[in-house]
Amino acid sequence: MKKIMSAALALAMTLTLAPTAFAAGGTAYASTQAVEVDGKKIEFQMYALKDASGNGTNYVKLRDVAHVLNGTGAQFSVGYDNVSKSIAVTTGAAYADTGTEMTTPYSGDRAYQTGSGAVLVDGAPASLDAIVLTDDAGGGYTYFKLRDLGSALGFQVDWTADRGVIIETGGSTQPTAPEQPEVVEKVVVLTKTNIEEYLDISATASDVEIEVQRSSIVGLSDSSKGTGKLTLTTESKVDGTFSDVTLKGYMMDRRFRWVGADKFTVYIDSDGAVSGASSNTFDINAYNPLSAILSQPDFEVELSEVTGTVTVRERVEPERPKEPLPEVDPESYALLALQYVYNRLKFPSTMQDVSIRTGYYDRSGKSGAIYSTTDAYYVVNISCKAANSFGALTSGTYVFLFNLTTGKSDYDWESRIESAIEDAWGERKLEWMKLRSEAILLRAGGQFTPLSRETVDLLVNEVRNMG
């Protein structure tokens, strides 16, 4: 960026000040100028002094700049030191607004005096070019050059022909607020299949009367008839709005799955509650051998027709940037794993056809009941052949899981899982079985990078030399 040439900007304070060595000046011309502060244009009310060629040097109130820079890396507070009779500026401190910021006490051009303002910056005197303007009541207001303040208070001032005056502060001092979840809506057409995902439907029967007719013929069942009233209760299971929802169905005996003769129709309001019913009574016309002992049958609802929609509101968490993965030396981890395999072979000297694959492993989306889903993992996959107890060559593949976050290591992870499955019960056993499925996929090793033949041979020789 080019440095400020004829356009310098300055500030002022809404305090009456007795500056040192102020001399007669001339006319200060009222002007409004947009200043780019950390990329954002902000309009300042300023006064400009013009030289013989008509070029202007702008002066702005100190409190205006303190107000604009508040919350940035160059914020500062403004006060008054009674001992030295000076303006007191404290860098890094938050500024408290007085209500006079970003306005001017004058209208039109004003007469001014020039000189140096008495200012303390963090307790030390600072000499800054300034002008004093007097209002109609005789009150004096001091304005300082922006470049002087930038040098004294720690922010950069520049100027370019296309962008004008520029202030750069080095960023905000305030913590960035975390990004909030986004609320999205989706419209779902309700059906008999999906209705229970969105509505909790329950039914109660009242005023049930059953008349039992016993059969006089041996081998035939008793019959029964009766009446009753049905009360349906519904409750929304989601954050959503229901629209034009109608439920039609039957009354059912839960024990014998018998459907009553009368249908019911109910309507659901926007909150998911029953808003009305065209019929809530039913007739019982049962025929079963146990009806005589059922003084109060247990009933439920069988839906035959569902219409309407629900607009579901869901919170979608913003995608958080992942922490960079720790740097890993693949050969170091491969050497640890290979040494483990070598030392557990029946006849280590027969080890041959060794292949090694390595790579990072992301467990996000997996079960986190036993192993964290957010830790960084590194996997070493080793396949080789070696002689067994009978002297025959057999092949084996071993998976090693290294937790880069905690430093914990699982050598021969698949065997570790199998042992845990044998010892575990209930839900814990199921979780270990899920991990076994993971280990089987890692044993295939297709997602990992193979080490070169030359590197593998060097590692094998190193393991053998280590004994």
Helices and strands as residue ranges (DSSP letters): E 10-13, E 20-37, E 40-50, E 56-61, H 62-69, E 76-81, E 86-91, E 110-121, E 124-134, E 140-145, H 146-153, E 156-160, E 164-168, E 182-189, H 195-198, E 199-213, E 223-236, E 240-253, E 258-268, E 274-277, E 281-286, G 291-293, E 299-316, H 330-344, G 348-350, E 352-361, E 377-387, E 393-403, E 409-410, H 413-423, H 426-444, E 449-450, H 453-466
